[in-house]
Amino acid sequence: MAFSVFQNGRVEIRDVASSQVAATFKHSAMVQCLAWHPEGKILATACDDRNVYLWDTVRTQQVAVLKGHTAQVVVLGFAREGNL
């Protein structure tokens, strides 16, 4: 899989071999960064609205919104163990 981020707040997950869009995740603002969970099934994205979004890439749906950041989130990451 590969991803692309558009200025309109859309993240697309694509199949590398076919270039077909496998999933699209829409945001209310421009996406600043993203991170894959080590198992590859959860994608974290952060956008200009100061929220971090967790997406289930298998079911192609949002599973959580992490709110309360006082500034833009510009770096995301998961622990190797996947528990943080």
Secondary structure, DSSP 8 states (H G I E B T S, - for coil): -EEEEETTTEEEEE-TTT--EEEEEE-SS-EEEEEE-TTSSEEEEEETTS-EEEEETTTTEEEEEE---SS--------TTS--
